[in-house]
Amino acid sequence: MSKIAVVDDDLFILQLLSEYLRKEGYEVASFSDGRTLSAHIRGERPDCLILDIMMPGIDGLTLLTELRTFTEMPIIMISARGEESDRIQGLELGCSDFLSKPFNPRELVGRVKAMLRLTQSSGSAEAARKENRICTAGNVRIDPEFRQVRIGSTEVALTSREFDLLLFLASHPERPFEREYLIRQVWNYDFLGDVRVVDDLVKRVRRKLAEYASTLHIDTVWGFGYKASIRQV
């Protein structure tokens, strides 16, 4: 039985979502704030998290940032504000999907099922990736098992999405990829939102590469997408 954690300060929505998920056979743990969430996730290791953005005390985006330091489990964010900036920021920080309120609870259940199917089907692939050798591109060294990036002798801090994008492009030097394809690789599902979220992600990675004089570059392929290339500084 898959375990789902739900966090929302709206008790009506919290109860409604929990009931829908339990009817589908999931084991559900519900929280009205995020204060005890990290401890629960570290101890119980749920298979999926539904996380509201607007909450008292600690907000959902702050929680998302903290959670992504130790777990890659699927996280579906929900928000009553429905602002584009919230959705983009959530996706950039590492959420797997995003829903704006109001929404049909059945749609949320459907997305949970899709996330869990992807997680189960990618389990063997993830194990295989961890067995792969370290990726070296120019003066950049990427360790997929420990999720570490070094430029020369300096370790570079990347977010989860930044790391996944850099690893994928660096593993396929000189090969151009469309934005939609990169979204499927980095977010691991068919993204229906604005593909410009990739542009923002690329900008952040480029800044970090440039800061440490990387010989690995992410080039724009005009009218198409992006590719990795290696050249001298």
C-alpha positions as CSV (number, residue, x, y, z in Angstrom):
1,M,0.0,0.0,0.0
2,S,1.5,3.4,-1.1
3,K,1.8,6.1,1.6
4,I,0.6,9.6,0.8
5,A,1.3,12.7,3.0
6,V,-1.1,15.7,2.6
7,V,-0.3,19.2,4.0
8,D,-2.9,22.0,3.9
9,D,-4.1,24.5,6.5
10,D,-7.6,24.4,5.0
11,L,-9.1,21.6,7.1
12,F,-12.0,21.1,4.7
13,I,-9.7,20.5,1.7
14,L,-7.3,18.4,3.9
15,Q,-10.2,16.1,4.9
16,L,-11.6,16.0,1.4
17,L,-8.3,15.0,-0.3
18,S,-7.5,12.5,2.4
19,E,-10.9,10.8,2.0
20,Y,-10.5,10.6,-1.8
21,L,-7.0,9.1,-1.5
22,R,-8.1,6.6,1.1
23,K,-10.9,5.4,-1.1
24,E,-8.3,4.6,-3.7
25,G,-6.5,2.4,-1.2
26,Y,-3.7,4.7,-0.1
27,E,-2.5,5.1,3.4
28,V,-2.8,8.8,4.2
29,A,-1.1,11.0,6.8
30,S,-2.6,14.5,7.0
31,F,-1.1,17.7,8.5
32,S,-2.5,21.2,8.9
33,D,1.0,22.8,9.0
34,G,4.5,21.9,8.0
35,R,6.2,21.9,11.3
36,T,6.1,18.2,11.9
37,L,6.3,17.2,8.2
38,S,10.1,16.8,7.8
39,A,10.3,14.5,10.8
40,H,7.4,12.4,9.5
41,I,8.9,12.1,6.0
42,R,12.3,11.1,7.4
43,G,10.7,8.5,9.6
44,E,7.9,7.1,7.5
45,R,9.2,7.8,4.0
46,P,5.9,8.3,2.2
47,D,5.7,7.6,-1.5
48,C,4.2,11.0,-2.5
49,L,3.5,14.3,-0.9
50,I,0.7,16.8,-1.6
51,L,1.9,20.2,-0.4
52,D,0.0,23.5,-0.1
53,I,2.0,26.7,-0.7
54,M,0.2,29.1,1.6
55,M,0.4,28.0,5.1
56,P,1.0,29.7,8.5
57,G,4.4,29.4,10.1
58,I,6.5,27.9,7.3
59,D,5.2,28.1,3.8
60,G,5.2,25.4,1.1
61,L,8.0,26.7,-1.0
62,T,10.3,26.9,2.0
63,L,9.3,23.3,3.0
64,L,9.9,22.2,-0.6
65,T,13.5,23.6,-0.5
66,E,14.2,21.8,2.7
67,L,12.7,18.5,1.6
68,R,14.7,18.4,-1.6
69,T,17.9,18.3,0.4
70,F,17.2,14.8,1.5
71,T,14.4,13.2,-0.6
72,E,13.5,12.9,-4.3
73,M,10.0,11.6,-3.7
74,P,7.2,13.0,-5.9
75,I,5.8,16.3,-4.6
76,I,2.6,17.8,-6.0
77,M,2.1,21.4,-5.0
78,I,-1.3,23.1,-4.7
79,S,-2.1,26.7,-4.4
80,A,-5.1,29.0,-4.1
81,R,-3.3,32.0,-5.6
82,G,-2.9,30.4,-9.0
83,E,-0.1,32.8,-9.9
84,E,2.3,31.9,-12.7
85,S,5.3,32.8,-10.6
86,D,4.3,30.4,-7.9
87,R,4.0,27.5,-10.4
88,I,7.4,28.3,-12.0
89,Q,9.2,28.7,-8.7
90,G,7.7,25.5,-7.4
91,L,8.8,23.6,-10.4
92,E,12.3,25.1,-10.4
93,L,12.7,24.2,-6.7
94,G,11.9,20.6,-7.4
95,C,8.1,19.9,-7.2
96,S,7.0,17.2,-9.6
97,D,3.6,18.7,-10.5
98,F,1.5,21.8,-9.7
99,L,-2.3,22.3,-9.3
100,S,-4.2,25.6,-8.8
101,K,-7.2,25.7,-6.6
102,P,-10.0,25.0,-7.1
103,F,-9.5,21.6,-8.7
104,N,-11.4,18.4,-9.0
105,P,-10.1,15.9,-6.3
106,R,-10.3,13.2,-8.9
107,E,-7.8,15.0,-11.0
108,L,-5.4,15.2,-8.1
109,V,-5.9,11.4,-7.5
110,G,-5.1,10.8,-11.1
111,R,-1.9,12.8,-10.9
112,V,-0.9,11.0,-7.8
113,K,-1.3,7.7,-9.6
114,A,0.7,9.0,-12.5
115,M,3.5,10.1,-10.2
116,L,3.6,6.7,-8.5
117,R,3.7,4.8,-11.8
118,L,6.6,6.9,-12.9
119,T,8.4,6.3,-9.6
120,Q,8.0,2.6,-9.8
121,S,8.9,2.3,-13.5
122,S,12.0,4.5,-13.0
123,G,13.3,2.6,-10.0
124,S,15.5,0.2,-12.0
125,A,16.6,3.1,-14.2
126,E,17.7,5.1,-11.2
127,A,19.7,2.2,-9.9
128,A,21.3,1.9,-13.2
129,R,22.2,5.5,-13.3
130,K,23.9,5.2,-9.9
131,E,26.1,2.4,-11.3
132,N,27.2,4.6,-14.1
133,R,30.6,6.1,-14.1
134,I,31.2,9.7,-13.2
135,C,30.5,12.1,-16.1
136,T,33.4,14.3,-17.0
137,A,33.0,17.1,-19.5
138,G,35.8,19.6,-19.9
139,N,36.9,20.6,-16.4
140,V,33.5,19.6,-15.0
141,R,33.1,16.4,-13.0
142,I,29.6,15.1,-12.2
143,D,29.0,12.3,-9.8
144,P,25.4,11.0,-10.3
145,E,25.4,8.8,-7.2
146,F,26.4,11.4,-4.7
147,R,24.9,14.2,-6.8
148,Q,28.0,16.3,-6.6
149,V,29.4,18.7,-9.2
150,R,33.0,19.9,-9.3
151,I,34.6,22.4,-11.6
152,G,38.3,21.9,-11.2
153,S,38.8,21.3,-7.5
154,T,35.8,23.4,-6.4
155,E,32.5,21.8,-5.5
156,V,29.5,23.7,-6.9
157,A,26.1,23.8,-5.2
158,L,23.2,23.1,-7.6
159,T,19.5,22.6,-6.9
160,S,18.0,19.2,-7.8
161,R,16.6,20.5,-11.2
162,E,19.9,22.3,-12.0
163,F,21.9,19.1,-11.4
164,D,19.6,16.9,-13.5
165,L,19.7,19.3,-16.4
166,L,23.5,19.7,-16.3
167,L,24.0,15.9,-16.0
168,F,21.7,15.2,-18.9
169,L,23.2,17.7,-21.3
170,A,26.8,16.9,-20.2
171,S,26.1,13.2,-20.9
172,H,25.2,14.1,-24.5
173,P,27.8,16.7,-25.6
174,E,27.1,18.6,-28.9
175,R,23.6,17.0,-29.2
176,P,20.8,19.6,-29.3
177,F,17.6,18.9,-27.4
178,E,14.2,20.7,-27.7
179,R,12.8,22.4,-24.6
180,E,9.9,19.9,-24.4
181,Y,12.3,17.0,-24.4
182,L,14.4,18.5,-21.7
183,I,11.3,19.0,-19.6
184,R,10.5,15.3,-19.9
185,Q,14.0,14.3,-18.9
186,V,14.4,16.7,-16.0
187,W,10.8,16.7,-14.6
188,N,10.2,13.1,-15.6
189,Y,6.7,13.6,-17.0
190,D,4.8,15.3,-19.8
191,F,4.8,19.0,-18.8
192,L,1.7,21.0,-19.9
193,G,2.8,24.4,-18.7
194,D,5.1,27.1,-20.1
195,V,8.3,25.6,-21.6
196,R,10.1,28.9,-20.7
197,V,10.7,27.4,-17.3
198,V,13.6,25.6,-19.0
199,D,15.1,29.0,-20.1
200,D,15.1,30.2,-16.5
201,L,16.8,26.9,-15.4
202,V,19.4,27.2,-18.1
203,K,20.2,30.8,-17.1
204,R,20.9,29.7,-13.5
205,V,23.1,26.9,-14.5
206,R,25.0,29.1,-16.9
207,R,25.7,31.6,-14.2
208,K,27.2,29.0,-11.9
209,L,29.3,27.5,-14.7
210,A,30.6,30.9,-15.6
211,E,31.4,31.8,-12.0
212,Y,33.9,28.9,-11.7
213,A,35.4,29.3,-15.2
214,S,33.8,26.1,-16.6
215,T,34.9,24.8,-20.0
216,L,31.6,23.1,-20.3
217,H,29.0,25.5,-21.7
218,I,25.2,25.3,-22.4
219,D,24.6,26.8,-25.9
220,T,21.3,28.0,-27.3
221,V,20.3,26.3,-30.5
222,W,18.1,29.1,-31.9
223,G,14.6,28.1,-32.7
224,F,15.1,24.7,-31.2
225,G,16.5,24.3,-27.7
226,Y,19.9,23.8,-26.0
227,K,23.1,21.7,-26.2
228,A,26.2,21.2,-24.1
229,S,29.6,22.0,-25.6
230,I,33.2,22.0,-24.4
231,R,35.6,24.8,-25.2
232,Q,38.5,26.6,-23.7
233,V,37.9,29.6,-21.5
